């Protein structure tokens, strides 16, 4: 069954969506003012379940996520208006787990984080649009080790420190 989202009623105390006074199972849809599909969300027994998708008014898929009993679960992906992937992360019971990546509209990787129970844990990196690494640190037990939003003024060549000539 597919219904317009505005006909669903949310019971906030129960966290359930109702249609005709019954917990809703099916898909809700919402349209943009130009009549293109804006979103399509899955429900089972009144709770968000399965795939959820949102499109721009130009028909470009912008967000795709998955729910299990009203909680984000599995992969969460966003796209730029040009269709290039913008970000991707993974959820387990509403909490981010594993790798989270972000890209520039050109498709170039912008950021890569490792998460455990929603917290940074492991190597964290970010790049400028010109490809230069500007964040490179390890998060461990709530502490940060390494370079955070800084530009290194030296490099290593054959295990020797070489300062940048610009300084």
C-alpha positions as CSV (number, residue, x, y, z in Angstrom):
1,X,0.0,0.0,0.0
2,X,1.2,3.5,-0.8
3,X,-0.3,6.7,0.7
4,X,0.6,10.3,0.9
5,X,2.7,11.1,4.0
6,X,0.5,13.9,5.1
7,X,-2.4,11.4,5.8
8,X,-0.3,9.5,8.3
9,X,-0.6,10.5,12.0
10,X,2.4,10.0,14.4
11,X,1.6,8.9,17.9
12,X,4.7,10.3,19.6
13,X,4.3,8.4,22.8
14,X,4.3,5.1,21.0
15,X,6.6,6.1,18.1
16,X,4.1,4.7,15.6
17,X,2.5,6.0,12.5
18,X,-1.2,5.5,11.9
19,X,-3.4,5.4,8.9
20,X,-7.2,5.2,9.5
21,X,-6.6,4.6,13.2
22,X,-4.5,1.5,12.5
23,X,-0.7,1.1,12.6
24,X,0.5,1.7,9.1
25,X,2.2,-0.9,6.9
26,X,3.3,0.1,3.4
27,X,5.0,3.2,1.9
28,X,4.4,6.9,2.4
29,X,5.2,9.2,-0.4
30,X,5.6,12.9,-0.7
31,X,5.8,15.0,-3.9
32,X,7.6,18.3,-4.7
33,X,5.6,21.3,-6.0
34,X,6.5,20.2,-9.6
35,X,4.9,16.8,-9.0
36,X,8.2,14.9,-9.0
37,X,8.6,12.3,-6.2
38,X,10.3,13.8,-3.2
39,X,10.4,10.9,-0.7
40,X,9.3,7.3,-0.3
41,X,9.5,5.7,3.2
42,X,8.7,2.2,4.3
43,X,6.7,1.2,7.4
44,X,5.7,-2.0,9.1
45,X,3.2,-2.1,11.9
46,X,3.4,1.7,12.3
47,X,7.2,1.9,12.5
48,X,9.7,2.8,9.9
49,X,11.0,-0.3,8.3
50,X,13.1,-1.0,5.2
51,X,14.2,1.5,2.6
52,X,13.8,5.3,2.9
53,X,14.6,7.4,-0.2
54,X,14.5,11.2,-0.8
55,X,14.9,12.9,-4.2
56,X,15.6,16.5,-5.2
57,X,12.9,18.4,-7.2
58,X,15.1,17.6,-10.3
59,X,14.5,13.8,-9.7
60,X,18.0,13.1,-8.4
61,X,18.2,10.6,-5.6
62,X,19.8,12.5,-2.7
63,X,19.4,10.2,0.4
64,X,18.9,6.5,0.8
65,X,18.8,4.8,4.2
66,X,17.4,1.7,5.9
67,X,15.3,1.4,9.0
68,X,14.6,-1.4,11.4
69,X,11.8,-0.7,14.0
70,X,12.2,3.1,13.6
71,X,16.0,3.0,14.0
72,X,18.6,3.7,11.3
73,X,20.2,0.4,10.4
74,X,22.6,-0.6,7.7
75,X,24.0,1.8,5.0
76,X,23.1,5.5,4.9
77,X,24.1,7.1,1.6
78,X,23.8,10.7,0.2
79,X,24.5,12.1,-3.2
80,X,25.3,15.5,-4.7
81,X,22.8,17.0,-7.1
82,X,25.2,16.0,-9.9
83,X,24.6,12.4,-9.0
84,X,28.1,11.8,-7.5
85,X,28.2,10.1,-4.1
86,X,28.5,12.7,-1.2
87,X,28.7,10.5,1.9
88,X,28.3,7.0,3.2
89,X,28.1,5.6,6.7
90,X,26.8,2.5,8.4
91,X,24.4,2.3,11.3
92,X,23.5,-0.4,13.8
93,X,20.6,0.4,16.1
94,X,20.8,4.2,15.3
95,X,24.5,4.3,16.1
96,X,27.3,4.8,13.5
97,X,29.7,1.9,13.2
98,X,32.6,1.3,10.9
99,X,33.8,3.6,8.1
100,X,32.2,6.9,7.4
101,X,33.3,8.6,4.1
102,X,32.6,11.9,2.5
103,X,33.4,13.0,-1.1
104,X,33.6,16.3,-2.9
105,X,31.1,16.9,-5.8
106,X,33.9,15.9,-8.2
107,X,34.0,12.4,-6.7
108,X,37.3,12.9,-4.9
109,X,37.4,11.5,-1.3
110,X,37.2,14.3,1.3
111,X,37.1,12.5,4.6
112,X,37.4,9.1,6.0
113,X,36.6,8.3,9.6
114,X,36.5,5.0,11.6
115,X,33.8,4.8,14.2
116,X,33.0,2.4,17.0
117,X,29.7,2.9,18.8
118,X,29.4,6.4,17.3
119,X,32.9,7.5,18.5
120,X,36.0,8.0,16.5
121,X,38.4,5.0,16.9
122,X,41.3,4.4,14.7
123,X,42.7,6.4,11.8
124,X,40.9,9.6,10.8
125,X,41.8,11.4,7.6
126,X,40.6,14.4,5.5
127,X,41.8,15.9,2.3
128,X,41.6,19.3,0.7
129,X,40.0,19.6,-2.7
130,X,43.5,19.8,-4.2
131,X,44.2,16.3,-2.8
132,X,46.5,17.5,0.0
133,X,46.1,15.6,3.3
134,X,45.2,18.1,6.1
135,X,43.9,15.8,8.8
136,X,45.7,12.6,9.8
137,X,45.3,11.3,13.3
138,X,44.5,8.3,15.3
139,X,41.7,8.3,17.9
140,X,42.2,5.9,20.7
141,X,40.3,5.7,24.0
142,X,39.0,9.2,23.6
143,X,42.4,10.7,22.9
144,X,43.8,12.0,19.6
145,X,47.3,11.3,18.4
146,X,48.6,13.1,15.3
147,X,47.8,16.0,13.0
148,X,44.4,17.6,13.2
149,X,43.5,20.4,10.8
150,X,47.1,21.4,10.3
151,X,49.6,21.5,7.4
152,X,52.8,19.6,8.0
153,X,55.8,21.8,7.4
154,X,58.1,18.9,6.9
155,X,58.3,15.5,5.1
156,X,60.4,12.4,5.6
157,X,62.9,11.4,2.9
158,X,65.0,8.3,3.7
159,X,64.1,8.6,7.4
160,X,65.4,12.2,7.5
161,X,63.3,15.2,8.2
162,X,63.1,17.7,5.3
163,X,61.5,21.1,5.9
164,X,59.3,22.6,3.3
165,X,61.1,25.4,1.3
166,X,58.2,27.8,1.7
167,X,59.0,28.4,5.4
